[in-house]
Amino acid sequence: MSGPDSALDSSSVLLVGATDWLAALEAHLDAETSGSVRAVSTAAAGLDVVRDSTVDCVVTEYTLAETTGVELLRELRTEESTLPVILATADGDEHIASEAVAADVTDYIVVDEQSDETLERVLPRIEDALRSVRSVDTQRERARQFDAVFHDTQTSMWILDAAGTLVRANQTARTMVEADPTVGDPFWQLSWWSQAAATRTDVRQLVEQALDGTFENAVVCDTLDQTPQRVIDFSVRPVEDEHGDLESVVVKGVDITDRVTLERDLRQSERLHRVTLNNMTDTVLMTDEDGVYTYVCPNVHFIFGYTADEMYDQRTIDELLGEDLFDREELAANGILKNIECTATDKAGREHTLLVNVREVDIQDGTLLYSCRDITKRKQREEALATLQELARAFLYAGTHDEIAQQIVDDAASVLDLDASAVYLFDADTNELRPAAHSQAMRDLHGPLPRVHADGETLPGHGFISGSTLFFEDVHQADRLDNRATDLRSASYIPLGDHGVFVAGSDQVGAFDDVTRELADLLAATAEAALDRVTRESQLRAQERQLQQQNEQLTTLNRINETIRSIDQAIVQAETRDEIDHTVCELLTSDDRFSFAWIGTVDPTTETLDPRAWAGKEQGYLDSQQFAVDVSGTEPAGATAATGEVTIVTNVAADLREDSWRADALTRDFMSVLSIPLVYNDLTYGVLTVYADTRDAFDDTARAVLAELGETIAAALSAIERKNALLTTSMTRIEFEIDDPTFVLSRLARDAECTLSYQGGVQQTTDGRYVFVTVEDASVEAVETVAGGLAGIDDVRQISVDGDGGVLRLGLTQPFLALELADHGAIFREATADPTTTRLTIDVPDSIDVRTITQLVGETFADAKLQSKQTLDQTAEHDIYAEFLADLTDRQLEVVQTAYYGGFFESPRDSTGEDIATMLDISPPAFYQHIRTVQRKLFTALFEERITSTADSP
């Protein structure tokens, strides 16, 4: 009978033979076991069954048809080496048993076919055979499994004996440590491990705990001695035999370096993401389909001011971002919706403009992810920039600095969100900043804005002088605050280049954030550019006006120059004084630029101006006036005659009731007047007065040109007088007695206590002016010494000596009267000076007004008295003398005068030619050549004039 756990219940048994006991065995197995049993009579049939089906055990009779059970055993072993085969026979002997054992029989049984105990003997033997084979199979399977585990390419395996020494290591362990195992050494002393004592101690403790029968699972050991270091996860398991005794120790090691590195990176990444989420300005939220929060970013307070818990307490996200934020169908179609602009209110009640991105997700219970970006400042900046753009366009139409200042103040509130603002403009004339514009809020907070000096002592002045932008969180902390009573707190002072300062502020502390500062700078820069434009345009307009004025002046100057050239040509060709006077007046009024012009002469008896020539639209004006020579209240011509200066009246209509002449002039359309003295070499030849029918007709250019014309006219009149003086046949000799120490001869006679006489010897050379004087009543050397010390004499040369007298040549530093008289046609005949008085003798041709010469002498000397006046007729003498002098050069005249006064022509001679040459710093041959030339010219003038006169006489 089989037991409840009999191996026969789960086995397939093949019976081979035809004996009765096998049949009884088959019947018993069918009846008593749940296993399967088959019976065949021949060995060939048994082989076929084994080949074609699963057989767990074969029971065969020794005696078979045509063969034996042993032969069948041998055949079976060629097919199945482990199949249990039991040879049972009633005819058994030792020989058969030996053959069976040799053929690798599983069990050999001698049965008694007649005994009832046969089945009881065979059944346990069959069951034992089955159990034995199954045990071997199990051991083999376990061995295969162990080999598979031992040779795992991902796990290092070490086998230790009961003492903990290394017995075996798999290929993975060798590869991991890149070394051959040292069999026989304690595991913890292997060179594989780090030399650190702590590592060896940890490994030893693991092995010793396993040797004590304790299983240590997933213990992480220190790293191997590798660079970079690796981390090994150890598992140490004791192995016991069937008696419970320790047989070996299995050590498993898994390289978890990558996993540890990954975990470390994950932890770092988690910290990074946590820090990022906590500090980034964008807020991330997740909700379910109903809008209920499933995740709130830790930095939610950055935008909304709520904590994460307060956000969870809110019902749905619709309360924060509003309903209908996006189209659900559109999101389903696209998976993400970007840059949805909306407005949200934070915990403090402030509105924020947001850009929201919505994405479909599947994270835990969340299905919708919202990322919110606060663009309030950007929106504010955009709106402010749009306002600035409009302001910049408005600036294009502003024409003045004050208009721009007012526009800045008007738009500052919308750009900066600050109500208090003002603009100071720089006044260069006073070096002050004046408040050109301000808002009402600025006045309410600060009070009236005064002018401030641009010296850096006040905040506006400091900002302007330094050129630096000043921002104050609380302006009351500033040292330069001049008005401590101001309610301004936050304030900015931004220079507008060289134009002034822009001021903006609030009654709140800390009103300037980064955006406001940036916008304030942009507003100031835009305003500065506009102010620069206005300045440039103003300068261009001023330049255009100046160019226009210059063009007008040039046009006027060209017209005047043409007139002046015509006048100059006419003056050159004029033969008489009247011709010059009338020509000047006619040409000045010929082109209608000037209405009327006239020339007058002072009458000394009446002290009035007498008209001597005029032209233009006179309209009886000269007859309507008495041109008194006076400074105040008189007609311009009389004022010029009195002062000798140019007189100009730009607007005749001004002071109409004070001066009577103005009414007469206005009735004739004389709107402006210019009166010019005709002066040459300090002598006045009259007054030229010109009238125009427009105000301000005489600008600086016209005034200067006409003043020069006056000098030209006077010079021409003087030239006419000299010409007439040369042609006149009679003249007037006048004598003066003067008492003026400034006259060089008077001063020298007084200082040297001698008598000096000048008798016409004067030279005008490129080196200076020289006069010859005769010394009497004193030695020439003494006078020469005194003369050398006088400031008016820079050169003294002794020409000749005669007893107590002689001749000196004096080099003068100042003009000599003889030369000035010659310019006016008069001849300085003689001057005699002694220590007390000086007498002058002058010949004035009849063509020259004696009063002119008298005036010249009176103006030259402080005290001049006319002593005598007589008329002379020197026609022949004058003609010969004039012709002779006109034919001499300056050098020839100098040589002959020096020779004459040096006594060269005396007999006997006082000086030789060599002496005179030495005086003149020339060679003797040059001296004699000059003397012979002068003598030839003198004789030519004398004898040819005599011959001509004789030939012309009847």
BADOKE-75070 format. One line per 10 residues: number of its first residue (from 0); their letters; for each residue x, y, z of C-alpha. Coordinates in steps of 0.2 Angstrom, whole numbers, plus 5000, padded with zeros to 4 digits. Layout:
NUM) a) X/Y/Z  ...
//
This chain:
0) msgpdsalds) 5000/5000/5000  5006/5017/4996  5006/5032/5009  4996/5048/5007  5012/5057/5000  5017/5042/4989  5028/5046/4974  5018/5033/4965  5003/5045/4965  5012/5057/4953
10) ssvllvgatd) 5022/5045/4943  5021/5035/4927  5027/5017/4929  5032/5006/4914  5031/4987/4917  5041/4976/4905  5038/4957/4905  5024/4943/4905  5025/4936/4922  5011/4934/4934
20) wlaaleahld) 5018/4945/4947  5020/4959/4935  5002/4958/4931  4997/4958/4949  5009/4973/4951  5000/4982/4937  4983/4979/4944  4988/4985/4961  4995/5001/4955  4980/5005/4945
30) aetsgsvrav) 4969/5001/4960  4979/5009/4974  4988/5024/4966  4983/5039/4956  4998/5038/4945  4999/5030/4928  5005/5012/4924  5008/5003/4907  5013/4985/4904  5022/4978/4889
40) staaagldvv) 5029/4961/4886  5044/4964/4875  5059/4975/4877  5056/4983/4860  5039/4989/4865  5046/4995/4881  5059/5006/4872  5045/5013/4861  5035/5018/4876  5050/5027/4884
50) rdstvdcvvt) 5054/5036/4868  5037/5041/4864  5030/5046/4881  5035/5052/4899  5041/5037/4910  5046/5040/4928  5051/5022/4932  5054/5006/4923  5051/4988/4931  5057/4974/4920
60) eytlaettgv) 5058/4955/4921  5075/4948/4918  5069/4935/4906  5061/4943/4891  5057/4937/4874  5072/4936/4863  5082/4946/4876  5085/4950/4894  5081/4963/4906  5100/4968/4907
70) ellrelrtee) 5100/4971/4888  5085/4982/4889  5094/4991/4904  5108/4995/4892  5097/5001/4879  5088/5012/4890  5104/5020/4897  5108/5025/4880  5092/5035/4879  5090/5041/4897
80) stlpvilata) 5105/5040/4909  5095/5045/4924  5079/5035/4922  5076/5024/4937  5076/5005/4931  5072/4991/4943  5077/4973/4938  5066/4961/4947  5067/4942/4943  5063/4925/4951
90) dgdehiasea) 5078/4917/4944  5091/4929/4951  5108/4925/4955  5125/4934/4958  5130/4934/4940  5114/4943/4935  5115/4955/4949  5133/4959/4943  5128/4962/4926  5114/4973/4931
100) vaadvtdyiv) 5125/4983/4943  5137/4985/4928  5123/4991/4917  5119/5005/4930  5103/4997/4936  5094/5007/4949  5089/4992/4960  5090/4974/4959  5076/4963/4967  5074/4944/4968
110) vdeqsdetle) 5055/4940/4969  5046/4925/4974  5031/4923/4962  5022/4912/4974  5023/4923/4989  5010/4936/4994  5024/4947/5000  5031/4951/4983  5021/4967/4981  5025/4973/4998
120) rvlpriedal) 5043/4971/4994  5043/4978/4976  5031/4994/4979  5043/5002/4992  5058/4999/4981  5049/5007/4967  5045/5022/4978  5062/5023/4984  5069/5023/4967  5057/5037/4962
130) rsvrsvdtqr) 5062/5047/4977  5081/5045/4974  5080/5051/4956  5069/5066/4961  5082/5071/4974  5096/5070/4962  5086/5080/4950  5082/5093/4963  5101/5094/4967  5105/5096/4949
140) erarqfdavf) 5092/5109/4946  5098/5118/4962  5116/5117/4955  5111/5124/4939  5102/5138/4947  5117/5142/4958  5128/5142/4943  5116/5154/4934  5116/5165/4949  5135/5163/4953
150) hdtqtsmwil) 5139/5168/4935  5127/5183/4934  5136/5197/4924  5128/5210/4935  5132/5203/4952  5149/5199/4960  5150/5183/4969  5162/5176/4982  5162/5159/4990  5170/5158/5007
160) daagtlvran) 5174/5142/5018  5168/5140/5036  5184/5150/5041  5179/5165/5030  5193/5163/5018  5190/5164/4999  5187/5149/4990  5179/5155/4973  5175/5171/4964  5165/5173/4948
170) qtartmvead) 5170/5183/4933  5160/5198/4937  5170/5200/4953  5186/5198/4944  5181/5211/4931  5174/5223/4944  5191/5224/4953  5202/5220/4938  5212/5207/4948  5213/5189/4950
180) ptvgdpfwql) 5206/5182/4967  5218/5178/4980  5211/5161/4986  5215/5156/5004  5216/5173/5011  5203/5180/5023  5190/5189/5013  5192/5206/5023  5210/5206/5020  5209/5205/5001
190) swwsqaaatr) 5218/5218/4992  5202/5222/4983  5196/5233/4997  5201/5251/5001  5215/5252/5013  5205/5262/5025  5203/5253/5042  5185/5257/5043  5181/5248/5026  5190/5232/5031
200) tdvrqlveqa) 5182/5232/5048  5164/5233/5040  5168/5219/5028  5175/5208/5042  5160/5211/5053  5148/5206/5039  5158/5190/5036  5159/5186/5055  5140/5188/5057  5137/5176/5043
210) ldgtfenavv) 5149/5164/5051  5139/5165/5066  5124/5160/5056  5116/5177/5054  5110/5183/5037  5114/5201/5033  5104/5207/5019  5108/5223/5008  5122/5230/5018  5131/5244/5009
220) cdtldqtpqr) 5149/5243/5011  5162/5257/5008  5169/5260/4991  5182/5250/4982  5199/5258/4980  5195/5265/4963  5196/5282/4955  5182/5287/4954  5176/5277/4969  5162/5265/4967
230) vidfsvrpve) 5149/5259/4980  5145/5241/4983  5129/5234/4990  5134/5218/5000  5123/5203/5004  5131/5189/5015  5122/5172/5018  5128/5157/5028  5126/5140/5020  5123/5125/5031
240) dehgdlesvv) 5123/5106/5028  5109/5094/5031  5114/5093/5049  5114/5112/5052  5132/5114/5052  5140/5129/5043  5147/5123/5027  5151/5139/5017  5147/5158/5015  5141/5166/5000
250) vkgvditdrv) 5145/5184/4997  5135/5194/4984  5141/5212/4979  5131/5223/4967  5139/5239/4960  5127/5253/4965  5138/5268/4961  5127/5274/4947  5111/5272/4957  5119/5281/4972
260) tlerdlrqse) 5125/5295/4960  5108/5295/4952  5100/5297/4969  5112/5310/4974  5109/5320/4958  5090/5317/4961  5092/5324/4978  5102/5339/4972  5090/5342/4958  5076/5341/4970
270) rlhrvtlnnm) 5084/5354/4981  5088/5365/4965  5070/5364/4959  5064/5367/4977  5075/5383/4978  5070/5388/4960  5052/5386/4964  5053/5396/4980  5063/5410/4971  5057/5412/4954
280) tdtvlmtded) 5044/5425/4950  5033/5414/4939  5020/5405/4949  5015/5387/4945  4998/5380/4950  4989/5364/4946  4970/5360/4947  4959/5346/4943  4945/5347/4930  4934/5357/4942
290) gvytyvcpnv) 4948/5370/4945  4951/5364/4963  4970/5366/4967  4980/5350/4968  4997/5359/4968  5002/5377/4973  5020/5383/4970  5029/5388/4986  5032/5405/4978  5014/5410/4976
300) hfifgytade) 5016/5425/4988  5028/5433/4975  5013/5438/4964  4997/5435/4974  5003/5438/4992  4995/5422/4998  5003/5407/5007  5001/5390/4999  4989/5385/5013  4978/5401/5009
310) mydqrtidel) 4978/5396/4991  4971/5378/4995  4958/5386/5006  4951/5395/4991  4937/5386/4982  4944/5386/4964  4956/5395/4953  4942/5404/4945  4941/5415/4960  4959/5420/4957
320) lgedlfdree) 4960/5421/4938  4942/5423/4934  4930/5412/4924  4931/5408/4906  4950/5411/4906  4952/5400/4891  4942/5389/4879  4942/5371/4885  4940/5364/4867  4954/5374/4860
330) laangilkni) 4965/5368/4874  4960/5350/4871  4964/5352/4852  4981/5360/4855  4987/5353/4872  4993/5370/4877  4988/5388/4877  5001/5402/4879  5001/5420/4884  4983/5422/4890
340) ectatdkagr) 4982/5440/4897  4971/5443/4912  4970/5453/4927  4971/5446/4945  4969/5455/4962  4982/5450/4976  4979/5448/4994  4982/5467/4997  4969/5472/4984  4982/5477/4971
350) ehtllvnvre) 4978/5473/4953  4991/5463/4943  4992/5460/4924  4997/5442/4921  5002/5431/4906  4995/5414/4909  5000/5398/4900  4988/5383/4902  4994/5365/4898  4985/5348/4900
360) vdiqdgtlly) 4995/5336/4912  4992/5320/4921  5001/5322/4937  4994/5314/4953  4976/5321/4953  4980/5337/4943  4975/5338/4925  4978/5357/4921  4994/5366/4924  4994/5385/4925
370) scrditkrkq) 5011/5395/4924  5007/5414/4929  5019/5428/4925  5017/5445/4932  5019/5458/4918  5012/5473/4928  5028/5482/4927  5030/5478/4909  5013/5483/4905  5016/5499/4915
380) reealatlqe) 5032/5502/4905  5023/5499/4888  5009/5511/4892  5022/5524/4898  5032/5522/4883  5016/5524/4872  5013/5540/4882  5031/5545/4879  5029/5542/4861  5014/5553/4860
390) laraflyagt) 5024/5566/4870  5039/5565/4859  5027/5569/4844  5019/5583/4854  5037/5590/4857  5039/5592/4838  5026/5605/4838  5033/5615/4853  5042/5631/4848  5049/5637/4865
400) hdeiaqqivd) 5057/5629/4880  5042/5635/4891  5030/5625/4880  5041/5610/4882  5042/5612/4901  5023/5613/4902  5021/5597/4891  5033/5588/4903  5023/5593/4918  5006/5589/4910
410) daasvldlda) 5011/5571/4905  5023/5567/4919  5008/5560/4930  5003/5548/4916  5020/5542/4913  5027/5540/4930  5011/5539/4940  5017/5553/4951  5007/5569/4952  5020/5581/4959
420) savylfdadt) 5032/5588/4945  5041/5603/4940  5053/5609/4927  5067/5622/4930  5075/5631/4915  5092/5639/4916  5093/5658/4914  5111/5661/4908  5109/5680/4911  5106/5678/4929
430) nelrpaahsq) 5114/5661/4932  5098/5655/4940  5086/5641/4938  5068/5648/4936  5053/5637/4938  5046/5637/4921  5031/5625/4924  5024/5615/4939  5009/5604/4943  4996/5609/4955
440) amrdlhgplp) 5001/5594/4966  5019/5600/4967  5013/5617/4973  5001/5609/4986  5015/5599/4993  5030/5611/4991  5023/5628/4990  5028/5641/4978  5044/5637/4968  5057/5651/4970
450) rvhadgetlp) 5071/5654/4958  5087/5645/4964  5105/5650/4960  5115/5638/4950  5128/5635/4963  5125/5618/4969  5119/5623/4986  5101/5617/4983  5095/5601/4976  5089/5608/4959
460) ghgfisgstl) 5106/5618/4958  5116/5603/4963  5108/5591/4950  5110/5604/4936  5129/5608/4941  5134/5590/4944  5124/5583/4929  5120/5568/4940  5102/5561/4942  5097/5561/4960
470) ffedvhqadr) 5084/5550/4968  5078/5551/4986  5068/5538/4995  5065/5552/5007  5071/5569/5002  5070/5575/5020  5086/5565/5023  5095/5576/5010  5107/5589/5016  5104/5602/5002
480) ldnratdlrs) 5085/5602/5005  5081/5621/5006  5063/5619/5011  5061/5609/5026  5043/5612/5027  5039/5603/5011  5027/5588/5011  5037/5580/4997  5045/5563/5002  5051/5553/4987
490) asyiplgdhg) 5059/5565/4975  5070/5565/4959  5081/5578/4952  5086/5574/4934  5096/5587/4924  5090/5591/4906  5107/5594/4899  5112/5612/4899  5093/5618/4899  5088/5615/4917
500) vfvagsdqvg) 5081/5601/4929  5066/5590/4929  5059/5587/4947  5046/5573/4951  5040/5567/4968  5027/5560/4979  5021/5562/4997  5025/5544/5000  5042/5537/5005  5050/5525/4993
510) afddvtrela) 5039/5529/4978  5053/5526/4965  5055/5507/4959  5066/5502/4945  5052/5505/4932  5048/5522/4938  5067/5527/4938  5069/5520/4921  5054/5530/4914  5059/5546/4923
520) dllaataeaa) 5076/5545/4915  5067/5541/4898  5055/5556/4900  5070/5568/4905  5080/5561/4890  5065/5564/4878  5063/5582/4885  5081/5586/4884  5081/5580/4865  5066/5592/4862
530) ldrvtresql) 5074/5606/4871  5090/5603/4861  5079/5604/4845  5071/5620/4850  5088/5627/4854  5095/5622/4838  5080/5629/4828  5081/5645/4838  5100/5646/4834  5096/5642/4816
540) raqerqlqqq) 5083/5656/4815  5095/5668/4823  5108/5663/4811  5095/5665/4797  5091/5682/4803  5109/5686/4805  5112/5680/4788  5098/5690/4781  5104/5705/4790  5121/5702/4784
550) neqlttlnri) 5114/5700/4766  5104/5716/4768  5120/5725/4775  5130/5718/4761  5117/5724/4749  5117/5741/4757  5136/5741/4759  5137/5737/4740  5126/5751/4736  5135/5763/4747
560) netirsidqa) 5152/5757/4741  5146/5760/4723  5141/5777/4728  5157/5780/4738  5167/5774/4722  5157/5786/4712  5161/5800/4724  5179/5795/4725  5181/5796/4706  5172/5812/4705
570) ivqaetrdei) 5182/5820/4719  5198/5814/4710  5192/5823/4694  5186/5838/4703  5195/5855/4701  5186/5866/4714  5179/5865/4731  5162/5869/4725  5163/5855/4712  5167/5842/4726
580) dhtvcellts) 5153/5848/4738  5140/5847/4724  5146/5831/4717  5145/5823/4734  5128/5828/4738  5121/5823/4721  5129/5806/4721  5122/5802/4739  5104/5806/4734  5105/5799/4716
590) ddrfsfawig) 5098/5781/4720  5084/5786/4732  5093/5778/4747  5095/5795/4755  5082/5809/4752  5092/5824/4755  5111/5829/4758  5119/5845/4761  5136/5852/4766  5138/5867/4778
600) tvdpttetld) 5152/5878/4784  5153/5886/4801  5151/5905/4801  5162/5911/4816  5153/5927/4818  5136/5920/4820  5140/5903/4826  5129/5895/4814  5131/5883/4799  5129/5891/4782
610) prawagkeqg) 5124/5879/4768  5136/5879/4753  5130/5864/4743  5115/5852/4743  5105/5840/4733  5089/5829/4734  5072/5833/4741  5076/5848/4751  5058/5855/4751  5064/5871/4759
620) yldsqqfavd) 5071/5863/4774  5087/5873/4774  5077/5889/4774  5066/5883/4789  5080/5881/4801  5094/5891/4810  5108/5878/4811  5116/5884/4828  5132/5877/4832  5127/5869/4849
630) vsgtepagat) 5126/5852/4857  5109/5851/4865  5092/5854/4857  5099/5858/4840  5098/5850/4823  5111/5836/4820  5121/5846/4809  5124/5860/4822  5128/5846/4835  5141/5839/4824
640) aatgevtivt) 5149/5856/4821  5149/5859/4839  5157/5842/4844  5167/5837/4829  5159/5820/4831  5146/5810/4821  5128/5813/4826  5115/5801/4822  5096/5801/4825  5088/5784/4821
650) nvaadlreds) 5070/5790/4824  5066/5808/4821  5048/5806/4827  5055/5802/4845  5055/5817/4857  5045/5826/4844  5039/5839/4856  5056/5843/4863  5066/5848/4848  5057/5860/4835
660) wradaltrdf) 5068/5854/4820  5060/5837/4821  5043/5843/4816  5050/5852/4801  5059/5836/4796  5044/5825/4798  5034/5836/4787  5047/5832/4774  5047/5813/4777  5064/5814/4785
670) msvlsiplvy) 5064/5800/4797  5082/5797/4801  5097/5809/4800  5116/5806/4800  5128/5821/4802  5147/5819/4798  5161/5831/4802  5173/5834/4787  5190/5834/4796  5207/5831/4789
680) ndltygvltv) 5223/5833/4800  5213/5841/4814  5206/5854/4802  5187/5855/4799  5181/5858/4781  5163/5858/4786  5148/5846/4790  5140/5834/4779  5122/5829/4784  5111/5816/4776
690) yadtrdafdd) 5093/5812/4778  5083/5796/4774  5064/5793/4773  5065/5777/4784  5069/5774/4802  5086/5766/4807  5092/5769/4789  5110/5772/4795  5116/5755/4803  5134/5753/4809
700) taravlaelg) 5141/5749/4792  5133/5764/4784  5139/5775/4798  5157/5769/4797  5157/5770/4778  5150/5788/4778  5162/5793/4792  5176/5787/4781  5169/5797/4767  5169/5812/4777
710) etiaaalsai) 5188/5810/4780  5190/5807/4761  5180/5823/4757  5190/5833/4769  5206/5826/4762  5201/5831/4744  5196/5848/4750  5213/5850/4758  5221/5844/4742  5212/5857/4732
720) erknalltts) 5218/5870/4744  5236/5865/4742  5234/5864/4723  5227/5881/4723  5241/5887/4735  5254/5881/4722  5245/5891/4708  5241/5907/4718  5252/5922/4714  5249/5931/4731
730) mtriefeidd) 5249/5926/4749  5246/5932/4766  5261/5932/4779  5255/5930/4797  5265/5931/4813  5260/5923/4829  5268/5924/4847  5265/5909/4857  5268/5904/4875  5268/5885/4875
740) ptfvlsrlar) 5282/5875/4884  5276/5859/4874  5283/5867/4858  5300/5859/4856  5310/5875/4851  5302/5884/4865  5307/5871/4878  5325/5869/4871  5328/5888/4871  5321/5890/4889
750) daectlsyqg) 5331/5875/4896  5347/5880/4886  5345/5898/4889  5349/5903/4871  5340/5909/4855  5335/5897/4842  5329/5901/4825  5321/5890/4812  5321/5896/4794  5313/5882/4784
760) gvqqttdgry) 5325/5868/4785  5314/5852/4788  5316/5835/4782  5303/5821/4782  5311/5804/4779  5307/5786/4782  5319/5787/4797  5309/5802/4805  5307/5821/4805  5322/5832/4805
770) vfvtvedasv) 5324/5851/4807  5339/5863/4806  5340/5876/4819  5352/5890/4821  5359/5893/4839  5364/5910/4846  5370/5916/4862  5376/5899/4868  5388/5886/4863  5382/5873/4851
780) eavetvaggl) 5389/5859/4863  5379/5865/4878  5363/5866/4868  5367/5849/4860  5368/5842/4878  5352/5849/4883  5343/5844/4867  5349/5826/4870  5339/5826/4887  5323/5831/4880
790) agiddvrqis) 5309/5818/4877  5303/5826/4861  5320/5824/4853  5328/5807/4849  5343/5812/4839  5354/5828/4839  5368/5831/4827  5380/5846/4826  5381/5853/4808  5392/5868/4811
800) vdgdggvlrl) 5400/5879/4824  5402/5898/4823  5409/5907/4838  5395/5907/4851  5383/5899/4839  5381/5886/4825  5368/5874/4817  5360/5858/4824  5350/5845/4816  5336/5839/4828
810) gltqpflale) 5327/5822/4826  5309/5824/4832  5298/5811/4840  5282/5821/4837  5275/5829/4821  5282/5846/4817  5271/5861/4813  5279/5864/4796  5273/5848/4790  5255/5850/4795
820) ladhgaifre) 5255/5867/4788  5262/5860/4771  5247/5848/4771  5235/5862/4771  5245/5872/4758  5253/5885/4770  5272/5888/4772  5281/5888/4789  5294/5902/4785  5302/5905/4801
830) atadptttrl) 5302/5902/4820  5312/5911/4833  5313/5906/4851  5322/5913/4866  5320/5909/4885  5304/5920/4886  5295/5920/4870  5293/5912/4853  5287/5920/4837  5281/5910/4821
840) tidvpdsidv) 5280/5917/4803  5268/5908/4791  5264/5912/4773  5246/5907/4768  5241/5907/4749  5226/5918/4745  5217/5902/4739  5217/5896/4757  5206/5903/4771  5217/5911/4784
850) rtitqlvget) 5205/5907/4797  5209/5888/4794  5227/5891/4797  5223/5902/4812  5212/5888/4819  5226/5875/4816  5239/5886/4825  5226/5889/4839  5223/5870/4841  5241/5866/4841
860) fadaklqskq) 5247/5878/4854  5239/5882/4871  5242/5901/4870  5244/5908/4852  5242/5927/4848  5241/5934/4830  5253/5948/4830  5253/5954/4812  5246/5950/4794  5252/5957/4777
870) tldqtaehdi) 5249/5953/4759  5264/5947/4748  5266/5945/4729  5279/5931/4725  5273/5924/4709  5290/5922/4700  5299/5916/4716  5286/5905/4721  5285/5896/4704  5304/5894/4703
880) yaefladltd) 5305/5888/4721  5290/5876/4720  5297/5869/4703  5314/5866/4711  5308/5858/4727  5296/5847/4717  5311/5841/4707  5321/5835/4722  5321/5819/4731  5320/5818/4750
890) rqlevvqtay) 5338/5812/4750  5344/5825/4739  5335/5839/4749  5343/5831/4765  5361/5832/4758  5360/5850/4751  5351/5856/4767  5365/5848/4778  5378/5855/4767  5371/5872/4767
900) yggffesprd) 5368/5873/4786  5385/5865/4789  5394/5879/4780  5400/5869/4765  5395/5884/4753  5404/5897/4764  5420/5904/4759  5431/5899/4766  5421/5883/4769  5416/5879/4787
910) stgediatml) 5415/5860/4783  5422/5850/4769  5413/5838/4758  5421/5824/4769  5414/5832/4785  5396/5833/4778  5397/5815/4771  5402/5809/4789  5387/5818/4796  5376/5810/4784
920) disppafyqh) 5384/5792/4785  5388/5792/4766  5404/5791/4756  5412/5807/4750  5409/5802/4731  5390/5800/4735  5390/5817/4744  5398/5826/4729  5386/5817/4717  5371/5823/4726
930) irtvqrklft) 5378/5840/4727  5381/5841/4708  5364/5834/4705  5355/5847/4716  5365/5861/4708  5361/5856/4691  5342/5855/4695  5344/5872/4703  5352/5880/4688  5340/5872/4676
940) alfeeritst) 5325/5879/4686  5333/5896/4687  5340/5898/4669  5326/5889/4660  5313/5899/4669  5323/5915/4665  5324/5910/4646  5306/5906/4646  5301/5922/4654  5313/5932/4642
950) adsp) 5306/5923/4627  5288/5927/4632  5291/5945/4636  5287/5958/4622
//
